[in-house]
């Protein structure tokens, strides 16, 4: 699984320096470090169902699928 900051988060001030950071395996640790240092960059809530299906459930429809 690849983990990258969602483009919707790029409006956050903390994301501005990351716009030129490549989204590749070589820079994965840099992306994770950025999320640890700036949790606002992480889309929430992240929900994982019993079958390990995972989604960002920002809207009621997505949340309803997991309840």
N, CA, C, O and CB atoms as a CASP TS submission, in Angstrom:
PFRMAT TS
TARGET T0000
AUTHOR 0000-0000-0000
METHOD Language model
MODEL 1
PARENT N/A
ATOM      1  N   UNK     1       0.842  -1.177   0.000  1.00  0.00           N
ATOM      2  CA  UNK     1       0.000   0.000   0.000  1.00  0.00           C
ATOM      3  C   UNK     1       0.885   1.236   0.000  1.00  0.00           C
ATOM      4  O   UNK     1       1.858   1.318   0.749  1.00  0.00           O
ATOM      5  CB  UNK     1      -0.957   0.000   1.213  1.00  0.00           C
ATOM      6  N   UNK     2       0.548   2.165  -0.821  1.00  0.00           N
ATOM      7  CA  UNK     2       1.269   3.431  -0.854  1.00  0.00           C
ATOM      8  C   UNK     2       0.501   4.468  -0.050  1.00  0.00           C
ATOM      9  O   UNK     2      -0.728   4.517  -0.104  1.00  0.00           O
ATOM     10  CB  UNK     2       1.481   3.913  -2.310  1.00  0.00           C
ATOM     11  N   UNK     3       1.209   5.282   0.683  1.00  0.00           N
ATOM     12  CA  UNK     3       0.589   6.316   1.502  1.00  0.00           C
ATOM     13  C   UNK     3       1.109   7.664   1.044  1.00  0.00           C
ATOM     14  O   UNK     3       2.314   7.912   1.083  1.00  0.00           O
ATOM     15  CB  UNK     3       0.874   6.092   3.015  1.00  0.00           C
ATOM     16  N   UNK     4       0.221   8.525   0.616  1.00  0.00           N
ATOM     17  CA  UNK     4       0.588   9.865   0.192  1.00  0.00           C
ATOM     18  C   UNK     4      -0.409  10.839   0.779  1.00  0.00           C
ATOM     19  O   UNK     4      -1.527  10.455   1.122  1.00  0.00           O
ATOM     20  CB  UNK     4       0.637   9.979  -1.352  1.00  0.00           C
ATOM     21  N   UNK     5      -0.022  12.073   0.895  1.00  0.00           N
ATOM     22  CA  UNK     5      -0.939  13.098   1.366  1.00  0.00           C
ATOM     23  C   UNK     5      -1.952  13.367   0.258  1.00  0.00           C
ATOM     24  O   UNK     5      -1.587  13.591  -0.896  1.00  0.00           O
ATOM     25  CB  UNK     5      -0.176  14.404   1.770  1.00  0.00           C
ATOM     26  N   UNK     6      -3.209  13.340   0.624  1.00  0.00           N
ATOM     27  CA  UNK     6      -4.286  13.603  -0.323  1.00  0.00           C
ATOM     28  C   UNK     6      -4.135  15.009  -0.893  1.00  0.00           C
ATOM     29  O   UNK     6      -3.852  15.947  -0.147  1.00  0.00           O
ATOM     30  CB  UNK     6      -5.667  13.433   0.352  1.00  0.00           C
ATOM     31  N   UNK     7      -4.316  15.169  -2.186  1.00  0.00           N
ATOM     32  CA  UNK     7      -4.202  16.511  -2.775  1.00  0.00           C
ATOM     33  C   UNK     7      -5.105  17.545  -2.118  1.00  0.00           C
ATOM     34  O   UNK     7      -4.790  18.735  -2.143  1.00  0.00           O
ATOM     35  CB  UNK     7      -4.518  16.448  -4.241  1.00  0.00           C
ATOM     36  N   UNK     8      -6.218  17.120  -1.532  1.00  0.00           N
ATOM     37  CA  UNK     8      -7.110  18.065  -0.859  1.00  0.00           C
ATOM     38  C   UNK     8      -6.408  18.744   0.311  1.00  0.00           C
ATOM     39  O   UNK     8      -6.770  19.857   0.692  1.00  0.00           O
ATOM     40  CB  UNK     8      -8.374  17.352  -0.370  1.00  0.00           C
ATOM     41  N   UNK     9      -5.421  18.089   0.872  1.00  0.00           N
ATOM     42  CA  UNK     9      -4.689  18.656   2.009  1.00  0.00           C
ATOM     43  C   UNK     9      -3.671  19.697   1.573  1.00  0.00           C
ATOM     44  O   UNK     9      -3.114  20.406   2.411  1.00  0.00           O
ATOM     45  CB  UNK     9      -3.991  17.555   2.784  1.00  0.00           C
ATOM     46  N   UNK    10      -3.426  19.795   0.304  1.00  0.00           N
ATOM     47  CA  UNK    10      -2.406  20.730  -0.166  1.00  0.00           C
ATOM     48  C   UNK    10      -2.786  22.184   0.056  1.00  0.00           C
ATOM     49  O   UNK    10      -1.962  23.074  -0.152  1.00  0.00           O
ATOM     50  CB  UNK    10      -2.140  20.504  -1.623  1.00  0.00           C
ATOM     51  N   UNK    11      -4.015  22.440   0.473  1.00  0.00           N
ATOM     52  CA  UNK    11      -4.410  23.806   0.810  1.00  0.00           C
ATOM     53  C   UNK    11      -3.880  24.227   2.170  1.00  0.00           C
ATOM     54  O   UNK    11      -3.869  25.415   2.493  1.00  0.00           O
ATOM     55  CB  UNK    11      -5.920  23.939   0.785  1.00  0.00           C
ATOM     56  N   UNK    12      -3.445  23.271   2.964  1.00  0.00           N
ATOM     57  CA  UNK    12      -2.897  23.571   4.283  1.00  0.00           C
ATOM     58  C   UNK    12      -1.518  24.208   4.136  1.00  0.00           C
ATOM     59  O   UNK    12      -0.734  23.822   3.269  1.00  0.00           O
ATOM     60  CB  UNK    12      -2.817  22.290   5.149  1.00  0.00           C
ATOM     61  N   UNK    13      -1.234  25.179   4.988  1.00  0.00           N
ATOM     62  CA  UNK    13       0.072  25.852   4.941  1.00  0.00           C
ATOM     63  C   UNK    13       1.217  24.859   5.106  1.00  0.00           C
ATOM     64  O   UNK    13       2.266  25.011   4.481  1.00  0.00           O
ATOM     65  CB  UNK    13       0.156  26.928   6.030  1.00  0.00           C
ATOM     66  N   UNK    14       1.020  23.842   5.943  1.00  0.00           N
ATOM     67  CA  UNK    14       2.068  22.850   6.188  1.00  0.00           C
ATOM     68  C   UNK    14       2.389  22.030   4.944  1.00  0.00           C
ATOM     69  O   UNK    14       3.451  21.411   4.875  1.00  0.00           O
ATOM     70  CB  UNK    14       1.653  21.925   7.315  1.00  0.00           C
ATOM     71  N   UNK    15       1.499  22.014   3.969  1.00  0.00           N
ATOM     72  CA  UNK    15       1.717  21.223   2.758  1.00  0.00           C
ATOM     73  C   UNK    15       2.465  21.984   1.675  1.00  0.00           C
ATOM     74  O   UNK    15       2.967  21.375   0.731  1.00  0.00           O
ATOM     75  CB  UNK    15       0.401  20.752   2.214  1.00  0.00           C
ATOM     76  N   UNK    16       2.546  23.280   1.792  1.00  0.00           N
ATOM     77  CA  UNK    16       3.179  24.090   0.738  1.00  0.00           C
ATOM     78  C   UNK    16       4.587  23.606   0.391  1.00  0.00           C
ATOM     79  O   UNK    16       4.900  23.479  -0.793  1.00  0.00           O
ATOM     80  CB  UNK    16       3.238  25.550   1.170  1.00  0.00           C
ATOM     81  N   UNK    17       5.460  23.328   1.385  1.00  0.00           N
ATOM     82  CA  UNK    17       6.815  22.873   1.042  1.00  0.00           C
ATOM     83  C   UNK    17       6.844  21.483   0.397  1.00  0.00           C
ATOM     84  O   UNK    17       7.862  21.092  -0.173  1.00  0.00           O
ATOM     85  CB  UNK    17       7.676  22.863   2.285  1.00  0.00           C
ATOM     86  N   UNK    18       5.744  20.738   0.479  1.00  0.00           N
ATOM     87  CA  UNK    18       5.718  19.377  -0.042  1.00  0.00           C
ATOM     88  C   UNK    18       5.283  19.298  -1.501  1.00  0.00           C
ATOM     89  O   UNK    18       5.338  18.225  -2.102  1.00  0.00           O
ATOM     90  CB  UNK    18       4.805  18.538   0.794  1.00  0.00           C
ATOM     91  N   UNK    19       4.858  20.399  -2.069  1.00  0.00           N
ATOM     92  CA  UNK    19       4.334  20.373  -3.439  1.00  0.00           C
ATOM     93  C   UNK    19       5.346  19.847  -4.452  1.00  0.00           C
ATOM     94  O   UNK    19       4.955  19.283  -5.473  1.00  0.00           O
ATOM     95  CB  UNK    19       3.893  21.760  -3.846  1.00  0.00           C
ATOM     96  N   UNK    20       6.620  20.020  -4.190  1.00  0.00           N
ATOM     97  CA  UNK    20       7.639  19.553  -5.131  1.00  0.00           C
ATOM     98  C   UNK    20       8.250  18.213  -4.719  1.00  0.00           C
ATOM     99  O   UNK    20       9.109  17.681  -5.422  1.00  0.00           O
ATOM    100  CB  UNK    20       8.736  20.592  -5.258  1.00  0.00           C
ATOM    101  N   UNK    21       7.811  17.670  -3.589  1.00  0.00           N
ATOM    102  CA  UNK    21       8.349  16.391  -3.119  1.00  0.00           C
ATOM    103  C   UNK    21       7.767  15.260  -3.969  1.00  0.00           C
ATOM    104  O   UNK    21       6.547  15.109  -4.036  1.00  0.00           O
ATOM    105  CB  UNK    21       8.026  16.170  -1.605  1.00  0.00           C
ATOM    106  N   UNK    22       8.619  14.465  -4.617  1.00  0.00           N
ATOM    107  CA  UNK    22       8.119  13.382  -5.471  1.00  0.00           C
ATOM    108  C   UNK    22       7.309  12.354  -4.682  1.00  0.00           C
ATOM    109  O   UNK    22       7.599  12.068  -3.520  1.00  0.00           O
ATOM    110  CB  UNK    22       9.284  12.689  -6.171  1.00  0.00           C
ATOM    111  N   UNK    23       6.299  11.813  -5.333  1.00  0.00           N
ATOM    112  CA  UNK    23       5.470  10.759  -4.736  1.00  0.00           C
ATOM    113  C   UNK    23       5.990   9.419  -5.232  1.00  0.00           C
ATOM    114  O   UNK    23       5.370   8.761  -6.068  1.00  0.00           O
ATOM    115  CB  UNK    23       3.946  10.943  -5.095  1.00  0.00           C
ATOM    116  N   UNK    24       7.142   9.029  -4.699  1.00  0.00           N
ATOM    117  CA  UNK    24       7.735   7.756  -5.075  1.00  0.00           C
ATOM    118  C   UNK    24       8.294   7.073  -3.836  1.00  0.00           C
ATOM    119  O   UNK    24       8.372   7.671  -2.762  1.00  0.00           O
ATOM    120  CB  UNK    24       8.840   7.953  -6.138  1.00  0.00           C
ATOM    121  N   UNK    25       8.681   5.813  -4.000  1.00  0.00           N
ATOM    122  CA  UNK    25       9.160   5.018  -2.874  1.00  0.00           C
ATOM    123  C   UNK    25      10.385   5.640  -2.208  1.00  0.00           C
ATOM    124  O   UNK    25      10.554   5.527  -0.994  1.00  0.00           O
ATOM    125  CB  UNK    25       9.487   3.613  -3.335  1.00  0.00           C
ATOM    126  N   UNK    26      11.217   6.281  -2.975  1.00  0.00           N
ATOM    127  CA  UNK    26      12.432   6.897  -2.434  1.00  0.00           C
ATOM    128  C   UNK    26      12.111   7.999  -1.421  1.00  0.00           C
ATOM    129  O   UNK    26      12.894   8.237  -0.501  1.00  0.00           O
ATOM    130  CB  UNK    26      13.279   7.471  -3.571  1.00  0.00           C
ATOM    131  N   UNK    27      10.981   8.665  -1.578  1.00  0.00           N
ATOM    132  CA  UNK    27      10.610   9.777  -0.701  1.00  0.00           C
ATOM    133  C   UNK    27       9.499   9.426   0.286  1.00  0.00           C
ATOM    134  O   UNK    27       8.966  10.304   0.964  1.00  0.00           O
ATOM    135  CB  UNK    27      10.181  10.953  -1.533  1.00  0.00           C
ATOM    136  N   UNK    28       9.153   8.145   0.365  1.00  0.00           N
ATOM    137  CA  UNK    28       8.088   7.702   1.271  1.00  0.00           C
ATOM    138  C   UNK    28       8.355   8.145   2.707  1.00  0.00           C
ATOM    139  O   UNK    28       7.447   8.650   3.367  1.00  0.00           O
ATOM    140  CB  UNK    28       7.945   6.179   1.215  1.00  0.00           C
ATOM    141  N   UNK    29       9.567   7.969   3.199  1.00  0.00           N
ATOM    142  CA  UNK    29       9.902   8.359   4.577  1.00  0.00           C
ATOM    143  C   UNK    29       9.725   9.861   4.783  1.00  0.00           C
ATOM    144  O   UNK    29       9.331  10.295   5.865  1.00  0.00           O
ATOM    145  CB  UNK    29      11.348   7.951   4.915  1.00  0.00           C
ATOM    146  N   UNK    30      10.009  10.647   3.767  1.00  0.00           N
ATOM    147  CA  UNK    30       9.818  12.099   3.863  1.00  0.00           C
ATOM    148  C   UNK    30       8.340  12.442   4.015  1.00  0.00           C
ATOM    149  O   UNK    30       7.980  13.319   4.800  1.00  0.00           O
ATOM    150  CB  UNK    30      10.399  12.805   2.624  1.00  0.00           C
ATOM    151  N   UNK    31       7.476  11.742   3.256  1.00  0.00           N
ATOM    152  CA  UNK    31       6.031  11.979   3.355  1.00  0.00           C
ATOM    153  C   UNK    31       5.512  11.584   4.737  1.00  0.00           C
ATOM    154  O   UNK    31       4.718  12.307   5.339  1.00  0.00           O
ATOM    155  CB  UNK    31       5.278  11.195   2.261  1.00  0.00           C
ATOM    156  N   UNK    32       5.964  10.436   5.230  1.00  0.00           N
ATOM    157  CA  UNK    32       5.519   9.988   6.555  1.00  0.00           C
ATOM    158  C   UNK    32       6.003  10.954   7.623  1.00  0.00           C
ATOM    159  O   UNK    32       5.248  11.288   8.535  1.00  0.00           O
ATOM    160  CB  UNK    32       6.029   8.560   6.854  1.00  0.00           C
ATOM    161  N   UNK    33       7.242  11.408   7.529  1.00  0.00           N
ATOM    162  CA  UNK    33       7.767  12.382   8.493  1.00  0.00           C
ATOM    163  C   UNK    33       6.952  13.671   8.459  1.00  0.00           C
ATOM    164  O   UNK    33       6.696  14.274   9.502  1.00  0.00           O
ATOM    165  CB  UNK    33       9.248  12.684   8.202  1.00  0.00           C
ATOM    166  N   UNK    34       6.550  14.090   7.275  1.00  0.00           N
ATOM    167  CA  UNK    34       5.741  15.305   7.150  1.00  0.00           C
ATOM    168  C   UNK    34       4.391  15.133   7.840  1.00  0.00           C
ATOM    169  O   UNK    34       3.906  16.060   8.489  1.00  0.00           O
ATOM    170  CB  UNK    34       5.534  15.666   5.670  1.00  0.00           C
ATOM    171  N   UNK    35       3.780  13.951   7.706  1.00  0.00           N
ATOM    172  CA  UNK    35       2.495  13.703   8.361  1.00  0.00           C
ATOM    173  C   UNK    35       2.635  13.612   9.873  1.00  0.00           C
ATOM    174  O   UNK    35       1.752  14.058  10.606  1.00  0.00           O
ATOM    175  CB  UNK    35       1.874  12.425   7.827  1.00  0.00           C
ATOM    176  N   UNK    36       3.738  13.039  10.345  1.00  0.00           N
ATOM    177  CA  UNK    36       3.979  12.966  11.787  1.00  0.00           C
ATOM    178  C   UNK    36       4.181  14.368  12.352  1.00  0.00           C
ATOM    179  O   UNK    36       3.655  14.695  13.416  1.00  0.00           O
ATOM    180  CB  UNK    36       5.210  12.075  12.095  1.00  0.00           C
ATOM    181  N   UNK    37       4.932  15.183  11.650  1.00  0.00           N
ATOM    182  CA  UNK    37       5.203  16.548  12.111  1.00  0.00           C
ATOM    183  C   UNK    37       3.993  17.470  11.970  1.00  0.00           C
ATOM    184  O   UNK    37       3.868  18.448  12.707  1.00  0.00           O
ATOM    185  CB  UNK    37       6.371  17.128  11.340  1.00  0.00           C
ATOM    186  N   UNK    38       3.105  17.162  11.028  1.00  0.00           N
ATOM    187  CA  UNK    38       1.944  18.020  10.733  1.00  0.00           C
ATOM    188  C   UNK    38       0.692  17.160  10.580  1.00  0.00           C
ATOM    189  O   UNK    38       0.243  16.936   9.456  1.00  0.00           O
ATOM    190  CB  UNK    38       2.185  18.860   9.442  1.00  0.00           C
ATOM    191  N   UNK    39       0.119  16.674  11.680  1.00  0.00           N
ATOM    192  CA  UNK    39      -1.040  15.778  11.588  1.00  0.00           C
ATOM    193  C   UNK    39      -2.227  16.362  10.822  1.00  0.00           C
ATOM    194  O   UNK    39      -3.086  15.612  10.361  1.00  0.00           O
ATOM    195  CB  UNK    39      -1.488  15.407  12.963  1.00  0.00           C
ATOM    196  N   UNK    40      -2.288  17.669  10.681  1.00  0.00           N
ATOM    197  CA  UNK    40      -3.386  18.277   9.926  1.00  0.00           C
ATOM    198  C   UNK    40      -3.391  17.809   8.474  1.00  0.00           C
ATOM    199  O   UNK    40      -4.414  17.910   7.796  1.00  0.00           O
ATOM    200  CB  UNK    40      -3.286  19.804   9.981  1.00  0.00           C
ATOM    201  N   UNK    41      -2.266  17.300   7.992  1.00  0.00           N
ATOM    202  CA  UNK    41      -2.170  16.812   6.619  1.00  0.00           C
ATOM    203  C   UNK    41      -2.858  15.462   6.419  1.00  0.00           C
ATOM    204  O   UNK    41      -3.083  15.044   5.283  1.00  0.00           O
ATOM    205  CB  UNK    41      -0.720  16.703   6.219  1.00  0.00           C
ATOM    206  N   UNK    42      -3.190  14.786   7.506  1.00  0.00           N
ATOM    207  CA  UNK    42      -3.791  13.455   7.424  1.00  0.00           C
ATOM    208  C   UNK    42      -5.305  13.591   7.331  1.00  0.00           C
ATOM    209  O   UNK    42      -5.932  14.218   8.185  1.00  0.00           O
ATOM    210  CB  UNK    42      -3.392  12.586   8.649  1.00  0.00           C
ATOM    211  N   UNK    43      -5.888  13.002   6.295  1.00  0.00           N
ATOM    212  CA  UNK    43      -7.343  13.009   6.142  1.00  0.00           C
ATOM    213  C   UNK    43      -7.957  12.111   7.214  1.00  0.00           C
ATOM    214  O   UNK    43      -7.464  11.010   7.457  1.00  0.00           O
ATOM    215  CB  UNK    43      -7.761  12.535   4.713  1.00  0.00           C
ATOM    216  N   UNK    44      -9.020  12.572   7.847  1.00  0.00           N
ATOM    217  CA  UNK    44      -9.677  11.794   8.887  1.00  0.00           C
ATOM    218  C   UNK    44     -11.177  11.934   8.757  1.00  0.00           C
ATOM    219  O   UNK    44     -11.627  12.871   8.098  1.00  0.00           O
ATOM    220  CB  UNK    44      -9.213  12.235  10.280  1.00  0.00           C
ATOM    221  N   UNK    45     -11.970  11.075   9.336  1.00  0.00           N
ATOM    222  CA  UNK    45     -11.561   9.859  10.051  1.00  0.00           C
ATOM    223  C   UNK    45     -11.241   8.715   9.084  1.00  0.00           C
ATOM    224  O   UNK    45     -11.887   8.548   8.049  1.00  0.00           O
ATOM    225  CB  UNK    45     -12.664   9.424  11.027  1.00  0.00           C
ATOM    226  N   UNK    46     -10.238   7.947   9.452  1.00  0.00           N
ATOM    227  CA  UNK    46      -9.873   6.761   8.693  1.00  0.00           C
ATOM    228  C   UNK    46     -10.493   5.576   9.425  1.00  0.00           C
ATOM    229  O   UNK    46     -10.224   5.361  10.607  1.00  0.00           O
ATOM    230  CB  UNK    46      -8.302   6.610   8.546  1.00  0.00           C
ATOM    231  N   UNK    47     -11.317   4.812   8.724  1.00  0.00           N
ATOM    232  CA  UNK    47     -12.034   3.699   9.341  1.00  0.00           C
ATOM    233  C   UNK    47     -11.614   2.409   8.654  1.00  0.00           C
ATOM    234  O   UNK    47     -11.527   2.344   7.428  1.00  0.00           O
ATOM    235  CB  UNK    47     -13.576   3.900   9.251  1.00  0.00           C
ATOM    236  N   UNK    48     -11.353   1.376   9.465  1.00  0.00           N
ATOM    237  CA  UNK    48     -11.041   0.056   8.936  1.00  0.00           C
ATOM    238  C   UNK    48     -12.090  -0.920   9.440  1.00  0.00           C
ATOM    239  O   UNK    48     -12.283  -1.055  10.649  1.00  0.00           O
ATOM    240  CB  UNK    48      -9.608  -0.397   9.347  1.00  0.00           C
ATOM    241  N   UNK    49     -12.767  -1.600   8.528  1.00  0.00           N
ATOM    242  CA  UNK    49     -13.802  -2.570   8.875  1.00  0.00           C
ATOM    243  C   UNK    49     -13.162  -3.895   9.273  1.00  0.00           C
ATOM    244  O   UNK    49     -11.957  -4.093   9.115  1.00  0.00           O
ATOM    245  CB  UNK    49     -14.778  -2.775   7.697  1.00  0.00           C
ATOM    246  N   UNK    50     -13.997  -4.803   9.797  1.00  0.00           N
ATOM    247  CA  UNK    50     -13.505  -6.119  10.208  1.00  0.00           C
ATOM    248  C   UNK    50     -12.847  -6.881   9.058  1.00  0.00           C
ATOM    249  O   UNK    50     -11.936  -7.678   9.282  1.00  0.00           O
ATOM    250  CB  UNK    50     -14.646  -6.943  10.776  1.00  0.00           C
ATOM    251  N   UNK    51     -13.302  -6.639   7.832  1.00  0.00           N
ATOM    252  CA  UNK    51     -12.717  -7.339   6.682  1.00  0.00           C
ATOM    253  C   UNK    51     -11.467  -6.634   6.142  1.00  0.00           C
ATOM    254  O   UNK    51     -10.956  -6.985   5.079  1.00  0.00           O
ATOM    255  CB  UNK    51     -13.754  -7.464   5.570  1.00  0.00           C
ATOM    256  N   UNK    52     -10.987  -5.642   6.886  1.00  0.00           N
ATOM    257  CA  UNK    52      -9.781  -4.866   6.575  1.00  0.00           C
ATOM    258  C   UNK    52      -9.977  -3.856   5.447  1.00  0.00           C
ATOM    259  O   UNK    52      -9.008  -3.275   4.959  1.00  0.00           O
ATOM    260  CB  UNK    52      -8.662  -5.799   6.210  1.00  0.00           C
ATOM    261  N   UNK    53     -11.217  -3.646   5.035  1.00  0.00           N
ATOM    262  CA  UNK    53     -11.520  -2.585   4.083  1.00  0.00           C
ATOM    263  C   UNK    53     -11.339  -1.266   4.811  1.00  0.00           C
ATOM    264  O   UNK    53     -11.818  -1.103   5.933  1.00  0.00           O
ATOM    265  CB  UNK    53     -12.972  -2.725   3.494  1.00  0.00           C
ATOM    266  N   UNK    54     -10.656  -0.329   4.184  1.00  0.00           N
ATOM    267  CA  UNK    54     -10.362   0.948   4.830  1.00  0.00           C
ATOM    268  C   UNK    54     -10.822   2.096   3.945  1.00  0.00           C
ATOM    269  O   UNK    54     -10.732   2.037   2.719  1.00  0.00           O
ATOM    270  CB  UNK    54      -8.856   1.073   5.135  1.00  0.00           C
ATOM    271  N   UNK    55     -11.320   3.148   4.603  1.00  0.00           N
ATOM    272  CA  UNK    55     -11.769   4.326   3.857  1.00  0.00           C
ATOM    273  C   UNK    55     -11.630   5.566   4.721  1.00  0.00           C
ATOM    274  O   UNK    55     -11.618   5.490   5.949  1.00  0.00           O
ATOM    275  CB  UNK    55     -13.232   4.160   3.385  1.00  0.00           C
ATOM    276  N   UNK    56     -11.525   6.698   4.061  1.00  0.00           N
ATOM    277  CA  UNK    56     -11.615   7.984   4.742  1.00  0.00           C
ATOM    278  C   UNK    56     -13.097   8.336   4.708  1.00  0.00           C
ATOM    279  O   UNK    56     -13.659   8.577   3.640  1.00  0.00           O
ATOM    280  CB  UNK    56     -10.700   9.115   4.056  1.00  0.00           C
ATOM    281  N   UNK    57     -13.723   8.364   5.874  1.00  0.00           N
ATOM    282  CA  UNK    57     -15.182   8.524   5.951  1.00  0.00           C
ATOM    283  C   UNK    57     -15.564   9.939   6.360  1.00  0.00           C
ATOM    284  O   UNK    57     -16.077  10.160   7.457  1.00  0.00           O
ATOM    285  CB  UNK    57     -15.777   7.519   6.942  1.00  0.00           C
ATOM    286  N   UNK    58     -15.315  10.886   5.480  1.00  0.00           N
ATOM    287  CA  UNK    58     -15.648  12.280   5.778  1.00  0.00           C
ATOM    288  C   UNK    58     -17.129  12.571   5.602  1.00  0.00           C
ATOM    289  O   UNK    58     -17.651  13.517   6.192  1.00  0.00           O
ATOM    290  CB  UNK    58     -14.842  13.207   4.895  1.00  0.00           C
ATOM    291  N   UNK    59     -17.809  11.766   4.794  1.00  0.00           N
ATOM    292  CA  UNK    59     -19.227  12.042   4.552  1.00  0.00           C
ATOM    293  C   UNK    59     -20.092  10.925   5.152  1.00  0.00           C
ATOM    294  O   UNK    59     -19.612   9.806   5.332  1.00  0.00           O
ATOM    295  CB  UNK    59     -19.505  12.186   3.029  1.00  0.00           C
ATOM    296  N   UNK    60     -21.355  11.218   5.460  1.00  0.00           N
ATOM    297  CA  UNK    60     -22.239  10.234   6.090  1.00  0.00           C
ATOM    298  C   UNK    60     -22.431   8.962   5.257  1.00  0.00           C
ATOM    299  O   UNK    60     -22.576   7.878   5.822  1.00  0.00           O
ATOM    300  CB  UNK    60     -23.581  10.863   6.354  1.00  0.00           C
ATOM    301  N   UNK    61     -22.436   9.076   3.940  1.00  0.00           N
ATOM    302  CA  UNK    61     -22.637   7.907   3.086  1.00  0.00           C
ATOM    303  C   UNK    61     -21.486   6.906   3.221  1.00  0.00           C
ATOM    304  O   UNK    61     -21.714   5.701   3.324  1.00  0.00           O
ATOM    305  CB  UNK    61     -22.783   8.342   1.626  1.00  0.00           C
ATOM    306  N   UNK    62     -20.277   7.400   3.219  1.00  0.00           N
ATOM    307  CA  UNK    62     -19.122   6.513   3.380  1.00  0.00           C
ATOM    308  C   UNK    62     -19.118   5.899   4.767  1.00  0.00           C
ATOM    309  O   UNK    62     -18.848   4.708   4.917  1.00  0.00           O
ATOM    310  CB  UNK    62     -17.809   7.272   3.133  1.00  0.00           C
ATOM    311  N   UNK    63     -19.412   6.691   5.771  1.00  0.00           N
ATOM    312  CA  UNK    63     -19.465   6.186   7.145  1.00  0.00           C
ATOM    313  C   UNK    63     -20.527   5.103   7.275  1.00  0.00           C
ATOM    314  O   UNK    63     -20.285   4.088   7.927  1.00  0.00           O
ATOM    315  CB  UNK    63     -19.751   7.331   8.132  1.00  0.00           C
ATOM    316  N   UNK    64     -21.691   5.293   6.673  1.00  0.00           N
ATOM    317  CA  UNK    64     -22.787   4.324   6.770  1.00  0.00           C
ATOM    318  C   UNK    64     -22.385   2.959   6.226  1.00  0.00           C
ATOM    319  O   UNK    64     -22.868   1.940   6.720  1.00  0.00           O
ATOM    320  CB  UNK    64     -24.011   4.837   6.020  1.00  0.00           C
ATOM    321  N   UNK    65     -21.522   2.914   5.230  1.00  0.00           N
ATOM    322  CA  UNK    65     -21.073   1.642   4.663  1.00  0.00           C
ATOM    323  C   UNK    65     -20.308   0.806   5.687  1.00  0.00           C
ATOM    324  O   UNK    65     -20.252  -0.418   5.569  1.00  0.00           O
ATOM    325  CB  UNK    65     -20.197   1.892   3.440  1.00  0.00           C
ATOM    326  N   UNK    66     -19.727   1.451   6.678  1.00  0.00           N
ATOM    327  CA  UNK    66     -18.885   0.761   7.644  1.00  0.00           C
ATOM    328  C   UNK    66     -19.578   0.477   8.968  1.00  0.00           C
ATOM    329  O   UNK    66     -19.030  -0.228   9.815  1.00  0.00           O
ATOM    330  CB  UNK    66     -17.660   1.563   7.896  1.00  0.00           C
ATOM    331  N   UNK    67     -20.758   1.008   9.150  1.00  0.00           N
ATOM    332  CA  UNK    67     -21.480   0.799  10.414  1.00  0.00           C
ATOM    333  C   UNK    67     -22.433  -0.368  10.328  1.00  0.00           C
ATOM    334  O   UNK    67     -23.117  -0.679  11.303  1.00  0.00           O
ATOM    335  CB  UNK    67     -22.243   2.049  10.803  1.00  0.00           C
TER
END
